[in-house]
């Protein structure tokens, strides 16, 4: 990770989108630390990334996803075949912003964007 951030900073990369797989989820604190050290804005899809120190996240609502999962499970337990269940797409998305990180890396979050945030980490 250190080498990747050093290269990104040297190459003038304007920002990084962090994938939300289990590898990166376990490294959220380290990625946030490197983001701040190298002044590179980072974004992920889960608010946990923003809480760890990433600049922002925007992704499907986890509570909605868990609710839909429970609905699927209930239908399967009642005897429906999983292959017959419809595909459900997320309908609610959440924006989280980390103002401490924004200040540390010199990013100004417009008031209009701040007003749209579902979660703001101070």
N, C-alpha and C positions, 0 to 999 in steps of 0.2 A: 504493500500500500504506500509506503513512504516513497519508493521510486516512482510510482504512478503519479502521485501528487507533485513530486518534484518536476517530473516531465511535463505535467499539465501546466504548472506554473511557468516553467521555462518557455513553453510553446504558446503561452498567452491564452489558454483555454478559458472561456468566459464562465463556464459552470459545468457541473457534472450531474447527471441523472443516475441515481444509485438504484440498482435492481433490488427487488424485494424478495430475494430468495433467502434460504436459511443461512447461507454463508455470510452474506452481507448483513443480515439481521443481527447476527452475533458480533459483528464488528462495528455496529452503529456508533458506539462511543469513540472508537479509534478513528473512524472516518470523519466524525464531527471535529475531533481534535485536529486532524490534518487539514481539514477544510478551513478552519479558523487560522491555523498557523500559516497556511499558504494563501489565505484570502481568496479562496475559490468557493463560490456559492454552490451548495449541493441541494438536490431535491430528491425525494423518495415518494413512494406511494402510501406509506403508512405513517400515522401520526407519531408512533413510537420513535421513528427516526428523527423527527423534529424535536421531540422531548429530549432525546439524547444529545442534541446540539446541531443537527442539520438545519439549514436555513428554512426549508419549507417542505411540505408534503401535500400531495393531492392524489386522492384515490378513493376507491369504493369504500363505502361505510362498512366497517367490520361488524357493528351490531346488526345491520341489515343482512349482511352475508350469513351471520350465525342464525338469525331468525329464519331466513330462507332454507338453510341447512336443516333446521329443526322441522320445518314444514315438510321437506322432502323425506326426512327420516320417519316422520309420523305416517306419511302416505305408504312408505315401504312396509312399515310395521303393520299397517292395516291390510297388507296383501297386494298392493299395486306393484307391478314390475318396474324396476328402475328404468328399463329401456323405453317404457311408455310415458315417462314423466317429461313434461316440457322443459326446455332449457330456459333458465331464468337469468336475466341480465341485471346487473345492479342498476338501481334507479336513483340512489342517493350517493353523492360524492362529498368528501370532506376536505377542506383546506385548512392546514395548520401552518402557522408562522412562528419563527423563533426570533423575537426582537433583540435578545441579547446577542445572538450570533450575527444578526444583521448589523448591529452597531459595531461589533468586533471586526467585521470584514469590510465595513464602509458601504453597506447597501442600504439605500433609503427605500422603505416600503411605502408606496403611495397610500394615502388615507383611504381612498376608495377600495383598494385591495384589502387593507386592514379591516375595513368594515365588513367585508365579505367572509372573513375567516371564521371558521367554526371553532377554532382553538388558537389562542395566542399564548406563547410561552414568553414570560417576561424575563 
